[in-house]
Amino acid sequence: MTYFEAWENEDLETCMSYYDKDFINMFAYGPVRNLEECRESYQDVFDNYSIEGVNWERTECFVDNNMAFETGLFEQIWITNDQQDTISFKMRGMTVYRKQEDGSWKQFRLIAQQ
């Protein structure tokens, strides 16, 4: 399952498995400074919204030593559980990945702007 499939399926544990131990989420709606804050804020989103229409379109990616930098365009829709409100997001984003000791890559920083 990709990260974006996990996000749309509201699979908290799979989403968290994509993050480096020093992950920071710097999305436009407010920074999350550590993994525990991230877990709490994601759980709050999953508890209160249905997430639909998730799309990430990569525009560029380059690697330098143990860091990778990816830019792209991100879209999603959040619908409140009572279906009274819908929030559409269309953002530019950048993800910074850090290579792990086992050779895998995990998200180190997530930055987005509406």
QUIHU-V165949 format. One record per residue. RES is the residue in one small letter. PHI is phi in whole degrees, 0 to 359 (NA if undefined). OMEGA is omega as a letter, one per 40 degrees, with the letter a starting at -180 (* if undefined). D_FIRST is the distance of its C-alpha to the first C-alpha in Angstrom with 2 decimals. Layout:
# QUIHU-V165949
RES|PHI|OMEGA|D_FIRST, RES|PHI|OMEGA|D_FIRST
This chain:
# QUIHU-V165949
m|NA|i|0.00, t|283|i|3.78, y|302|a|6.61, f|289|i|8.17, e|293|i|6.09, a|298|i|6.45, w|298|a|9.94, e|294|i|10.86, n|276|i|9.98, e|57|a|12.04, d|264|a|10.08, l|301|a|12.46, e|296|i|11.80, t|293|i|8.19, c|303|a|9.74, m|295|a|12.68, s|291|i|11.20, y|274|a|10.77, y|257|i|14.52, d|293|i|17.63, k|301|i|20.31, d|255|a|22.43, f|301|i|19.99, i|228|i|21.88, n|259|a|20.67, m|246|i|23.47, f|293|a|22.47, a|300|a|25.52, y|278|i|25.68, g|138|a|26.44, p|286|i|25.57, v|239|a|23.76, r|270|i|25.37, n|200|a|23.42, l|296|a|20.41, e|293|i|22.36, e|299|i|23.34, c|298|i|19.80, r|303|a|18.67, e|296|a|21.73, s|291|i|21.38, y|294|i|17.76, q|300|i|18.91, d|298|i|21.85, v|298|a|19.86, f|296|i|17.71, d|288|a|21.03, n|247|a|22.90, y|222|i|20.79, s|260|a|18.53, i|253|a|16.19, e|222|i|16.09, g|63|a|16.15, v|288|i|13.74, n|214|i|14.27, w|235|i|14.40, e|245|a|16.83, r|291|i|17.55, t|255|a|21.32, e|197|i|21.92, c|209|i|20.65, f|217|a|22.97, v|239|i|23.11, d|223|a|26.12, n|56|a|26.40, n|259|i|23.74, m|235|i|22.62, a|230|a|20.63, f|234|a|21.23, e|236|i|19.17, t|246|i|20.66, g|185|i|19.49, l|245|a|19.89, f|237|i|17.80, e|228|i|18.36, q|195|i|17.58, i|231|i|19.76, w|251|i|20.48, i|240|a|22.61, t|300|a|24.64, n|302|i|24.46, d|275|i|28.01, q|57|i|27.07, q|268|a|30.05, d|217|i|28.41, t|231|i|25.79, i|241|i|24.77, s|256|i|23.49, f|245|i|22.21, k|227|a|22.65, m|228|i|22.48, r|265|a|22.86, g|217|i|20.77, m|222|i|20.63, t|245|i|18.18, v|253|i|19.80, y|253|i|17.92, r|238|i|19.78, k|290|a|19.60, q|269|a|19.41, e|302|a|21.97, d|275|i|19.66, g|93|i|19.01, s|282|i|15.45, w|241|i|15.15, k|229|i|14.51, q|292|a|15.47, f|256|i|19.19, r|222|i|20.37, l|232|a|19.02, i|233|i|21.92, a|212|a|22.35, q|218|i|25.41, q|281|*|26.10
